[in-house]
Amino acid sequence: MDYLGLSQERLEKAGGYWTAREISQQPAIWPVIGRLIAADAAACRDFLGPLMRRDDLRIVLTGAGTSAFVGECVASALARRTGVRVDAVATTDLVGSPESWLPRKVPTLLVSFARSGNSPESAAALNLAEQCVRECHHLIFTCNAEGALYRLGKNTRNTRIVLLPEETNDRGFAMTSSFSGMLLAAAMTFDLIVCDAETVAGLARSAGDALAGTRPLIEGLAREGFERIVYLGSNALKGLAREAALKTLELSDGQVVAISDTPLGFRHGPKTIINDRSLIVVLLGNDPYTRRYDVDLLNELRADGVAKRVLALTAQPMQEPKHADNIALSGAGAASDLALCLPYAVFAQTLAFMQSLSLGLRPDVPNARGTVNRVVQGVSIYPLGSAR
């Protein structure tokens, strides 16, 4: 079977079969996740309902690396919807300084995201929350029923686990299906994306457009040999910009420098990274107010003429002036910025994959030295208070 326009034989020879398959399968997996969440809706309402009615509740969205960026994508929409305090705090921050992030007297819902659940910080963050917070509840999104976090959650009080389909437990080095799967599951669980077949099908069609309609463009970009890539996004798309930059770093084994920022924040120093070997991707949202700021910077970057290419990824038709690097994805013109993270992620993943191949790397295991691993290694977890 072909994935991303490449035969299985060629992908296996190039060491990219699993990553290509896991990027390509996402539009087909999202409806499965939608049905899973719909079937579990009553039980989740019973768990979350009493918590969401509390004015004193704090929600902490956590994970490591890509899993942390799921929380960053969800945070702003969740805060707007619930009216309670919502913080996206990586497990790597929670574990390193738990008492800075987990106040004892604040009732907390810890929402954990983990592909495998075997990163040492995943279980440690849950255990530390139990130690530090007087009243702690847990909602876990994971892709691995055999993972340490899943097993721990099964034996922890006040805990609800959402187990995603096995296909989302990516076998490639980089998280792809797991990222979009956990994001969609969380968005539907908290009613941030409508949990119905039509909505999910529309997002899947838009992602299919990103896979098929933009592939010639992406293949051309991969051949241009960019040394630096910048992803810019606002609101939920800020989290996606961070994830897209990480995909570039991971799959290029650090050979392509990648950073992220918000369009408004980029002018405040980070803009100095741009040179004539740079690609900038502006992730335009659908929020009409925020979009004006995004478009202002897009036009400024093109007028500067410093970057080699400045792409605009958009779900709505662009106003004048028209530009060859305005990339419009169909079917998501009315989607929330959080929902746009799904098809936009597919675009960024595909670009990172094609760049990896163009660099002669093996995308399923791009770090041949073994200094970076699919499941992080080398982390020691210390008992709280042991240094005192």
Residue pairs with C-beta under 8 A, 6 or more apart in sequence:
1 8
2 8
3 11
3 17
3 20
3 21
3 23
3 24
4 20
4 23
4 24
4 211
4 215
4 350
4 353
4 354
5 215
5 219
6 14
6 16
6 20
8 17
11 17
11 20
11 21
14 357
14 362
14 363
15 361
15 362
15 363
15 364
15 365
16 172
16 353
16 356
16 357
16 362
16 363
16 364
17 364
18 170
18 171
18 172
18 364
19 170
19 172
19 173
19 174
19 176
19 251
19 353
19 356
19 363
19 364
20 353
20 363
22 167
22 170
22 171
22 172
22 176
22 177
23 176
23 177
23 211
23 346
23 349
23 350
23 353
24 211
25 167
25 177
26 176
26 177
26 180
26 181
26 204
26 207
26 342
26 346
27 204
27 205
27 207
27 208
27 211
27 346
28 204
29 165
29 167
29 168
29 177
29 181
30 180
30 181
30 184
30 200
30 203
30 204
30 207
30 342
31 197
31 200
31 201
31 204
32 165
33 164
33 165
33 168
33 181
33 184
33 185
33 188
33 200
34 184
34 188
34 195
34 196
34 197
34 199
34 200
35 197
36 162
36 164
36 165
36 185
37 44
37 162
37 185
37 188
37 189
37 195
38 188
38 195
38 196
40 162
41 195
43 160
44 160
44 162
44 189
47 139
47 160
48 139
48 160
48 189
48 190
51 57
51 109
51 137
52 82
52 84
54 84
54 107
55 84
56 106
56 107
57 84
57 85
57 107
57 108
57 109
58 84
58 85
58 86
58 87
58 106
58 107
58 108
58 109
59 78
59 82
59 84
59 85
59 86
59 87
59 108
59 109
59 111
60 86
60 87
60 88
60 89
60 94
60 101
60 102
60 108
60 109
60 110
60 111
60 129
61 70
61 71
61 72
61 74
61 75
61 78
61 86
61 87
61 88
61 89
61 111
61 113
62 68
62 71
62 88
62 89
62 90
62 91
62 94
62 110
62 111
62 112
62 113
62 125
63 69
63 70
63 71
63 90
63 91
63 112
63 113
63 114
63 122
64 90
64 91
64 92
64 114
64 119
64 121
64 122
64 376
65 175
65 246
65 376
66 115
66 174
66 175
66 178
66 179
66 243
66 246
67 91
67 113
67 114
67 115
67 175
67 178
67 179
67 182
68 88
68 90
68 91
68 92
68 113
69 179
69 239
69 240
69 242
69 243
69 246
70 113
70 141
70 179
70 182
70 183
70 186
70 239
71 88
71 89
71 90
71 111
71 113
71 239
72 88
72 238
72 239
72 242
73 183
73 236
73 237
73 239
73 240
73 243
73 338
73 341
74 88
74 183
74 186
74 187
74 190
74 192
74 236
74 239
74 338
75 86
75 87
75 88
75 239
76 86
76 235
76 236
77 187
77 192
77 235
77 236
77 336
77 337
77 338
78 86
78 190
78 192
79 85
79 86
81 190
81 191
81 192
82 190
87 101
88 239
89 101
91 112
91 119
91 121
91 122
91 124
91 125
92 121
93 100
93 101
94 101
94 102
94 121
94 125
94 128
94 129
95 121
95 124
95 125
95 128
95 381
98 128
98 129
98 131
98 132
98 384
99 132
99 384
102 108
102 128
102 129
102 132
102 133
103 132
103 133
104 132
104 133
104 134
105 134
106 133
107 133
107 134
107 135
107 136
107 137
108 129
108 133
108 135
108 136
108 137
109 136
109 137
109 138
109 139
110 125
110 126
110 129
110 136
110 137
110 138
110 139
111 138
111 139
111 140
111 141
111 186
112 122
112 125
112 126
112 138
112 139
112 140
112 141
112 142
112 149
112 153
113 141
113 142
113 182
113 186
114 122
114 140
114 141
114 142
114 143
114 144
114 147
114 149
115 142
115 143
115 144
115 168
115 169
115 170
115 175
115 178
115 182
116 142
116 143
116 144
116 147
116 169
116 374
116 375
117 123
117 140
117 142
117 144
117 147
117 148
117 149
117 150
118 144
118 147
118 148
118 149
118 375
119 375
119 376
119 379
120 376
120 379
120 380
120 381
121 376
121 379
121 381
122 147
122 148
122 149
123 148
123 149
123 152
124 381
126 138
126 140
126 149
126 152
126 153
126 156
127 152
128 384
129 136
129 138
130 136
130 156
131 384
132 384
136 158
137 158
137 159
138 153
138 156
138 158
138 159
138 160
139 159
139 160
139 161
139 162
139 189
140 149
140 150
140 153
140 159
140 160
140 161
140 162
141 162
141 164
141 182
141 185
141 186
141 189
142 149
142 150
142 153
142 161
142 162
142 163
142 164
142 182
143 163
143 164
143 165
143 166
143 168
143 169
143 170
143 178
143 181
143 182
144 150
144 169
145 163
145 166
150 161
150 163
153 159
153 161
154 161
162 185
162 186
162 189
164 178
164 181
164 182
164 185
165 181
167 177
168 177
168 178
168 181
168 182
169 178
170 176
170 177
170 178
171 364
172 363
172 364
172 374
173 250
173 251
173 363
173 364
173 365
173 366
173 367
173 374
174 247
174 250
174 251
174 349
174 352
174 363
174 366
176 247
176 345
176 349
179 243
179 345
180 341
180 342
180 345
180 346
183 338
183 341
183 342
183 345
184 193
184 200
184 203
184 342
186 192
187 193
187 338
187 339
188 194
188 195
192 336
192 338
193 199
193 336
193 338
193 339
199 339
202 331
202 332
202 335
203 331
203 332
203 335
203 339
203 342
203 343
205 330
205 331
206 315
206 329
206 330
206 331
206 332
206 335
206 342
206 343
207 342
207 343
207 346
209 329
209 330
209 331
209 343
210 329
210 343
210 344
210 346
210 347
210 350
211 346
211 350
213 329
213 330
214 327
214 329
214 347
214 350
215 350
217 327
218 347
218 350
218 351
218 354
219 354
221 279
221 309
221 351
221 354
221 355
222 351
222 354
222 355
222 357
222 358
223 358
224 279
224 308
224 309
225 277
225 358
226 256
226 277
226 278
226 279
226 308
226 309
226 355
227 256
227 257
227 275
227 277
227 278
228 256
228 257
228 258
228 259
228 273
228 274
228 275
228 277
228 278
228 279
229 245
229 248
229 256
229 257
229 258
229 278
229 279
229 280
229 281
230 245
230 258
230 259
230 260
230 261
230 266
230 270
230 273
230 274
230 278
230 279
230 280
230 281
230 307
231 240
231 241
231 242
231 244
231 245
231 258
231 259
231 260
231 281
231 283
231 348
232 241
232 260
232 261
232 262
232 263
232 266
232 280
232 281
232 282
232 283
232 294
232 297
233 239
233 240
233 241
233 260
233 262
233 263
233 282
233 283
233 285
234 262
234 263
234 264
234 285
234 287
234 290
234 293
234 294
234 337
235 285
235 287
235 290
235 337
235 338
236 285
236 336
236 337
236 338
236 340
236 341
237 283
237 285
237 337
237 340
237 341
237 344
238 260
238 262
239 341
240 283
240 341
240 344
240 345
240 348
241 260
241 261
241 262
241 283
242 260
243 345
243 348
244 258
244 260
244 281
244 283
244 344
244 345
244 348
244 352
245 258
245 259
245 260
246 258
247 348
247 349
247 352
248 256
248 258
248 348
248 351
248 352
248 355
249 256
249 257
249 258
250 352
250 366
250 372
251 352
251 353
251 355
251 356
251 361
251 363
251 366
252 258
252 352
252 355
252 356
252 359
252 361
252 366
253 356
253 359
253 361
253 366
253 367
253 368
255 359
255 361
256 355
256 359
257 273
259 270
259 273
261 270
263 282
263 293
263 294
263 296
263 297
263 298
264 293
264 297
266 297
267 297
274 280
274 301
274 304
274 306
274 307
275 306
275 307
276 306
276 307
276 308
277 308
278 306
278 307
278 308
278 309
279 307
279 308
279 309
279 310
279 311
280 301
280 307
280 309
280 310
280 311
281 311
281 313
281 348
282 294
282 297
282 298
282 301
282 310
282 311
282 312
282 313
283 294
283 313
283 340
283 344
284 291
284 294
284 295
284 298
284 312
284 313
284 314
284 315
284 316
285 291
285 294
285 337
285 340
286 315
286 316
286 332
286 333
286 334
286 335
286 336
286 337
286 340
287 337
290 337
295 319
298 310
298 312
301 307
301 310
302 310
302 323
309 325
310 325
311 325
311 326
311 327
312 318
312 323
312 325
312 326
312 327
313 327
313 329
313 344
313 347
314 326
314 327
314 328
314 329
315 328
315 329
315 331
315 332
315 333
315 335
315 340
315 343
316 328
316 333
317 328
317 333
318 326
318 328
327 347
329 343
329 344
329 347
332 339
332 340
332 343
353 363
356 362
356 363
356 366
357 363
361 368
362 368
367 373
